[in-house]
Amino acid sequence: MSIERQYDTLEMRKIYAETLKQHMLENPLVIELEADLMSSMGMDQVQKALPNQVINCGIMEANVVGMAAGLSLAGHIPFFHTFTAFASRRCFDQLFMSLDYQENNVKVIASDAGISAVHNGGTHMSFEDMGIVRGLAKATVLEITDGSMMKNIVRQLVDLKGFYWVRTIRKQAVKIYAEDEEFSIGKAKILRKGKDITLIANGIMVAEALAAAEQLAQQGIAATVVDMFTLKPIDQACIIEQAQQTGKIVTCENHSIYNGLGSAVAEVLSEHCPVPLRRVGIKGRYGQVGTQDFLMQEYELSADHIVKQALSLLA
């Protein structure tokens, strides 16, 4: 069933670039580091206006992490962007040694998350990054839902200290939140309330979960929809409350079901409030070239697939 969706006016990369530029203008300590992907995140235009605050470091992601750590130690506020696959797999040791272990103040913006890498194919599709980074002791792991959240989170990250992993898409997102929405890192957002089942989602899967809830409503099933945009620290209180209220949970993620949102929710449930759980996400596969619509179907991520898993729990 097709649900009409409203999209952000601007692509996520433009929203990120414009938002960070405003903070750079206000605070010269804010620095953006790029690994030869200037135009991919809209930073080429920002560099023209602020050449001393945007540095294209070339295709050497591990070294860029070291540069970011050095800038942090010198009192700057570095943001480092590259594609999610490169930010995680290619330089994990540097994330551990230079950022997390030393508790440096660096924000990693990991774009083209999961299947949103589309035509870049399997080598550029990271289905494991959030699981990799959530294993680090001090890291905070986020996944952006829409442009309003991006603006708000970037604003917060300029002032917050520590290593933050921010997973995002680059193109237009389905608009979920009002422009003035506020977000508390570590606290989930409940977007819809229902008594029969809970759908916990993040990133592009939030829109799919809302569409699935609409489809379930057509069958007389009331679903709660939760945006768990912070994977670490995860909102345990929200998960426990939903388990107690509906007794059934489906997690929805543009990521592997192993060591991602589904695993994190399962960990909370097993320790505090065991209830039946289904996980919608990537199941032991690599990526491939394709349109996002094709990939949503191929990897069983669509609203229809969420509905199928919800009905299996309710049967």
QUIJO-V344381 format. One record per residue. N is the residue number from 1. RES is the residue in one letter. PHI is phi in whole degrees, -180 to 180 (none if undefined). OMEGA is omega in whole degrees, 0 to 359 (none if undefined). BURIAL is 1 if it has 16 or more other C-alpha atoms within 10 Angstrom, else 0. Layout:
BEGIN
n & res & phi & omega & burial
N & RES & PHI & OMEGA & BURIAL
N & RES & PHI & OMEGA & BURIAL
END
This chain:
BEGIN
n & res & phi & omega & burial
1 & M & none & 182 & 0
2 & S & -90 & 177 & 0
3 & I & -110 & 180 & 0
4 & E & -66 & 183 & 0
5 & R & -125 & 174 & 0
6 & Q & -101 & 182 & 0
7 & Y & -107 & 173 & 0
8 & D & -57 & 179 & 1
9 & T & -65 & 181 & 0
10 & L & -108 & 173 & 0
11 & E & -68 & 182 & 1
12 & M & -59 & 182 & 1
13 & R & -63 & 179 & 1
14 & K & -71 & 177 & 1
15 & I & -63 & 178 & 1
16 & Y & -62 & 184 & 1
17 & A & -62 & 182 & 1
18 & E & -67 & 180 & 1
19 & T & -67 & 180 & 1
20 & L & -66 & 178 & 1
21 & K & -60 & 179 & 1
22 & Q & -60 & 179 & 0
23 & H & -73 & 175 & 1
24 & M & -65 & 178 & 1
25 & L & -64 & 181 & 0
26 & E & -82 & 186 & 0
27 & N & -141 & 183 & 0
28 & P & -67 & 178 & 0
29 & L & -78 & 179 & 1
30 & V & -77 & 183 & 1
31 & I & -125 & 175 & 1
32 & E & -111 & 177 & 1
33 & L & -110 & 181 & 1
34 & E & -122 & 178 & 1
35 & A & -104 & 178 & 1
36 & D & 64 & 178 & 1
37 & L & -128 & 185 & 1
38 & M & -56 & 183 & 1
39 & S & -73 & 182 & 0
40 & S & -63 & 179 & 1
41 & M & -117 & 175 & 1
42 & G & 77 & 185 & 1
43 & M & -86 & 179 & 1
44 & D & -63 & 178 & 1
45 & Q & -72 & 178 & 1
46 & V & -67 & 180 & 1
47 & Q & -62 & 179 & 1
48 & K & -62 & 181 & 0
49 & A & -84 & 185 & 0
50 & L & -134 & 187 & 1
51 & P & -64 & 181 & 0
52 & N & -87 & 183 & 0
53 & Q & -119 & 176 & 1
54 & V & -127 & 185 & 1
55 & I & -120 & 174 & 1
56 & N & -89 & 187 & 1
57 & C & -91 & 182 & 1
58 & G & 85 & 185 & 0
59 & I & -83 & 180 & 0
60 & M & -154 & 190 & 0
61 & E & -56 & 181 & 1
62 & A & -61 & 178 & 1
63 & N & -68 & 179 & 0
64 & V & -64 & 177 & 1
65 & V & -60 & 177 & 1
66 & G & -63 & 177 & 1
67 & M & -63 & 179 & 1
68 & A & -62 & 178 & 1
69 & A & -62 & 179 & 1
70 & G & -63 & 177 & 1
71 & L & -63 & 177 & 1
72 & S & -62 & 180 & 1
73 & L & -64 & 179 & 0
74 & A & -87 & 176 & 0
75 & G & 99 & 178 & 0
76 & H & -84 & 179 & 1
77 & I & -120 & 186 & 1
78 & P & -85 & 168 & 1
79 & F & -111 & 180 & 1
80 & F & -122 & 178 & 1
81 & H & -115 & 164 & 1
82 & T & -160 & 178 & 1
83 & F & -66 & 186 & 1
84 & T & -55 & 182 & 1
85 & A & -60 & 182 & 1
86 & F & -76 & 181 & 1
87 & A & -67 & 184 & 1
88 & S & -103 & 186 & 1
89 & R & -66 & 189 & 0
90 & R & -75 & 186 & 0
91 & C & -138 & 182 & 1
92 & F & -63 & 181 & 1
93 & D & -61 & 178 & 0
94 & Q & -69 & 176 & 1
95 & L & -60 & 179 & 1
96 & F & -68 & 189 & 1
97 & M & -73 & 189 & 0
98 & S & -88 & 183 & 1
99 & L & -108 & 189 & 1
100 & D & -71 & 184 & 1
101 & Y & -64 & 180 & 0
102 & Q & -90 & 178 & 0
103 & E & 55 & 178 & 1
104 & N & -82 & 184 & 1
105 & N & -92 & 183 & 1
106 & V & -134 & 177 & 1
107 & K & -110 & 180 & 1
108 & V & -98 & 178 & 1
109 & I & -101 & 185 & 1
110 & A & -105 & 186 & 1
111 & S & -103 & 185 & 1
112 & D & 58 & 184 & 1
113 & A & -68 & 174 & 1
114 & G & 54 & 184 & 1
115 & I & -72 & 180 & 1
116 & S & -69 & 173 & 1
117 & A & -72 & 177 & 1
118 & V & 33 & 190 & 1
119 & H & -74 & 173 & 0
120 & N & -78 & 170 & 0
121 & G & 78 & 190 & 0
122 & G & -61 & 181 & 1
123 & T & -66 & 183 & 0
124 & H & -101 & 181 & 1
125 & M & -100 & 178 & 1
126 & S & -101 & 176 & 1
127 & F & -104 & 188 & 1
128 & E & -125 & 190 & 1
129 & D & -64 & 182 & 1
130 & M & -67 & 176 & 1
131 & G & -67 & 177 & 1
132 & I & -62 & 188 & 0
133 & V & -76 & 181 & 1
134 & R & -69 & 176 & 1
135 & G & -77 & 178 & 0
136 & L & -79 & 191 & 1
137 & A & -62 & 190 & 0
138 & K & -106 & 186 & 1
139 & A & -68 & 169 & 1
140 & T & -107 & 188 & 1
141 & V & -118 & 183 & 1
142 & L & -125 & 169 & 1
143 & E & -132 & 186 & 1
144 & I & -77 & 182 & 1
145 & T & -94 & 180 & 1
146 & D & -152 & 184 & 1
147 & G & -64 & 179 & 1
148 & S & -63 & 178 & 1
149 & M & -66 & 180 & 1
150 & M & -57 & 180 & 1
151 & K & -58 & 184 & 1
152 & N & -67 & 182 & 1
153 & I & -68 & 178 & 1
154 & V & -59 & 178 & 1
155 & R & -58 & 179 & 0
156 & Q & -67 & 185 & 0
157 & L & -68 & 176 & 1
158 & V & -61 & 184 & 1
159 & D & -95 & 182 & 0
160 & L & -76 & 179 & 0
161 & K & -105 & 174 & 0
162 & G & 127 & 180 & 1
163 & F & -95 & 180 & 1
164 & Y & -119 & 176 & 1
165 & W & -105 & 183 & 1
166 & V & -118 & 182 & 1
167 & R & -92 & 185 & 1
168 & T & -156 & 168 & 1
169 & I & -94 & 178 & 1
170 & R & -107 & 185 & 1
171 & K & -91 & 182 & 1
172 & Q & -69 & 177 & 1
173 & A & -106 & 171 & 1
174 & V & -65 & 183 & 1
175 & K & -77 & 182 & 1
176 & I & -109 & 190 & 1
177 & Y & -114 & 174 & 0
178 & A & -69 & 184 & 0
179 & E & -61 & 184 & 0
180 & D & -100 & 181 & 0
181 & E & -64 & 177 & 0
182 & E & -107 & 182 & 0
183 & F & -130 & 176 & 0
184 & S & -108 & 180 & 0
185 & I & -61 & 184 & 1
186 & G & 96 & 179 & 1
187 & K & -120 & 181 & 1
188 & A & -72 & 175 & 1
189 & K & -111 & 175 & 1
190 & I & -92 & 187 & 0
191 & L & -97 & 182 & 0
192 & R & -157 & 182 & 0
193 & K & -114 & 177 & 0
194 & G & -151 & 187 & 1
195 & K & -102 & 191 & 0
196 & D & -96 & 185 & 1
197 & I & -161 & 179 & 1
198 & T & -117 & 175 & 1
199 & L & -107 & 180 & 1
200 & I & -108 & 187 & 1
201 & A & -135 & 169 & 1
202 & N & -149 & 179 & 1
203 & G & 59 & 182 & 1
204 & I & -66 & 182 & 1
205 & M & -79 & 176 & 1
206 & V & -64 & 178 & 1
207 & A & -63 & 179 & 1
208 & E & -66 & 179 & 1
209 & A & -65 & 177 & 1
210 & L & -65 & 177 & 1
211 & A & -65 & 177 & 1
212 & A & -63 & 179 & 1
213 & A & -62 & 176 & 1
214 & E & -63 & 179 & 1
215 & Q & -64 & 179 & 1
216 & L & -65 & 178 & 1
217 & A & -61 & 177 & 0
218 & Q & -63 & 179 & 0
219 & Q & -102 & 178 & 0
220 & G & 80 & 181 & 0
221 & I & -108 & 182 & 1
222 & A & -98 & 183 & 1
223 & A & -111 & 168 & 1
224 & T & -84 & 176 & 1
225 & V & -119 & 182 & 1
226 & V & -119 & 172 & 1
227 & D & -95 & 180 & 1
228 & M & -95 & 187 & 1
229 & F & -72 & 172 & 1
230 & T & -102 & 177 & 1
231 & L & -81 & 179 & 1
232 & K & -145 & 0 & 1
233 & P & -76 & 183 & 1
234 & I & -77 & 182 & 1
235 & D & -81 & 182 & 1
236 & Q & -62 & 183 & 1
237 & A & -60 & 179 & 0
238 & C & -65 & 181 & 1
239 & I & -62 & 180 & 1
240 & I & -63 & 179 & 1
241 & E & -61 & 180 & 0
242 & Q & -68 & 177 & 1
243 & A & -62 & 180 & 1
244 & Q & -71 & 185 & 0
245 & Q & -82 & 184 & 0
246 & T & -111 & 175 & 1
247 & G & 75 & 180 & 1
248 & K & -148 & 184 & 1
249 & I & -136 & 171 & 1
250 & V & -120 & 175 & 1
251 & T & -97 & 187 & 1
252 & C & -136 & 185 & 1
253 & E & -146 & 174 & 1
254 & N & -90 & 192 & 1
255 & H & -167 & 175 & 1
256 & S & -60 & 175 & 1
257 & I & -71 & 179 & 1
258 & Y & -92 & 175 & 1
259 & N & 71 & 175 & 1
260 & G & -112 & 182 & 1
261 & L & -62 & 181 & 1
262 & G & -59 & 179 & 1
263 & S & -66 & 182 & 1
264 & A & -64 & 178 & 1
265 & V & -67 & 179 & 1
266 & A & -61 & 179 & 1
267 & E & -62 & 180 & 0
268 & V & -65 & 182 & 1
269 & L & -62 & 184 & 1
270 & S & -64 & 182 & 0
271 & E & -89 & 190 & 0
272 & H & -123 & 187 & 0
273 & C & -160 & 184 & 1
274 & P & -62 & 174 & 1
275 & V & -141 & 178 & 0
276 & P & -60 & 184 & 0
277 & L & -137 & 169 & 1
278 & R & -124 & 183 & 1
279 & R & -120 & 173 & 1
280 & V & -98 & 182 & 1
281 & G & 174 & 181 & 1
282 & I & -76 & 187 & 1
283 & K & -115 & 173 & 0
284 & G & 61 & 181 & 0
285 & R & -136 & 171 & 0
286 & Y & -97 & 180 & 1
287 & G & -81 & 178 & 1
288 & Q & -158 & 178 & 1
289 & V & -74 & 176 & 1
290 & G & 170 & 173 & 1
291 & T & -72 & 181 & 0
292 & Q & -65 & 179 & 0
293 & D & -61 & 178 & 0
294 & F & -62 & 183 & 0
295 & L & -68 & 177 & 1
296 & M & -60 & 178 & 1
297 & Q & -76 & 183 & 0
298 & E & -60 & 183 & 0
299 & Y & -102 & 174 & 1
300 & E & 57 & 182 & 1
301 & L & -112 & 189 & 1
302 & S & -75 & 177 & 1
303 & A & -56 & 179 & 1
304 & D & -60 & 180 & 1
305 & H & -71 & 175 & 1
306 & I & -65 & 178 & 1
307 & V & -59 & 180 & 1
308 & K & -58 & 180 & 0
309 & Q & -69 & 178 & 1
310 & A & -64 & 180 & 1
311 & L & -65 & 179 & 0
312 & S & -66 & 177 & 0
313 & L & -75 & 184 & 1
314 & L & -84 & 185 & 0
315 & A & -61 & none & 0
END
